[in-house]
Amino acid sequence: QVQLVESGGGLVKAGASLRLSCTASGDLYSIYTMGWFRQAPGKEREFVARIDWSSGSTTYADSVKGRFTMSRDNNIHTGYLHMNNLKPEDTAVYYCGSSPIVALFAGAYSYWGQGTQVTVSS
């Protein structure tokens, strides 16, 4: 099993930046991909970004491309989502997940963190 703990959410104004962290523990060898998803009230969980845990290769949703960057530090088993130029429509609970495969859809992720709230005011 993999345990994931997110941190770094908060309330910010439009145009601000935040960095989310996701620290993994447990069966780390099962992690091929770490991904970030978000879920706004009344909406489905949507893909935001993912990173290949070994190579560092990344993929982003079109809605965040150019504003969000995902990185990882293998030494401390932590993935990061650097969010710049935040917009009110970025408001959601952000979840990190781990998957044993390359995946852009939530169903392929085996483990999830508890989520962290990001609220962007206009």
Protein Blocks (a to p, Z undefined) as FASTA:
>chain_A
ZZdddehiacddehiacddddddehjfklpmbdcdddddehiacddfbdcdfknopacdd
fklgokaccdddfknopacdddehiafklgccddddddfbdcfbfklpmbdcebpadddd
ZZ
